[in-house]
Amino acid sequence: MKVGDLVRLSEYGLCRDYNSAIASDDPYQLGIITKVVLGIYPYKIHWMKSHHRPNLVVTHSRRELKYASR
């Protein structure tokens, strides 16, 4: 995965309590990778439908994400 890719939460990502704010807004919403860094949670994602927190940006592991299908 690289900067600019469109992603969604994977089934694993949806099950994690850490992602409950994202999943409560819309579990199938799109996000865009804004930054990739070294570490356990290298992918910084800007989620599109975060009603409770405008411009929500969260970091995720690869296992929590999947590519968005067209």
N, C-alpha and C positions, 0 to 999 in steps of 0.2 A: 504494500500500500504506500501511496505517496501523496504529497501535498496536492490538493485539488480533487482528489477522488471523492465521489459521493458514497456514503455508507449508511447503514442502518444498524441497530442493535441485533446481535445474533440471539438465538434462543438462550444461550448461556448468559449473555448480557442482560436479557430481559428478566432472568431469574434472580439476578444479584440485587440485594437491597440498596447497594450504592447507586444504582441507576433508577431508583424508584421515581425520582422527580421527573426524569425524562420519559419513563414509561407511563406515568400517570397523565401527562399531557397528550401523548399519542405514541403508543408503543412502536408504531411503524414509521415514525417520522424520519425525514432525511437529515443527514448531517454532512458537513464537508470537513475534510482534514485540512487544518490550517497550519499545523507544525508537526514535525517528527523529531523527537529527541531521544537520547539514550536513556534507558531505564526500564523499570518493570511496566510502566504505563506510558509508552512512548508517543501515542497518537493523541494530539490535541484536536478536539472536534468542536465545531460551532454547530449547535443544533438549531434547526429552523423554527420549530413550534414550541418554544418554551414560554408559556403564558405567565407562569409564576415568577420567572426570572428572565427578563429580556436579555437577549444576547448571551444565553447560557453557553459557556465554553467549559468542557470537561475533558480530562485525560482518560484514556482507556488502553487496555491491553489488546493485542491482536485477536485473542479469543473472544472478546466481547463484541467484535465488529464483524460485519459482512458487507460485501459490495452491494450497493443498491442496484436492483435489476431495472431495466427500462420498461 
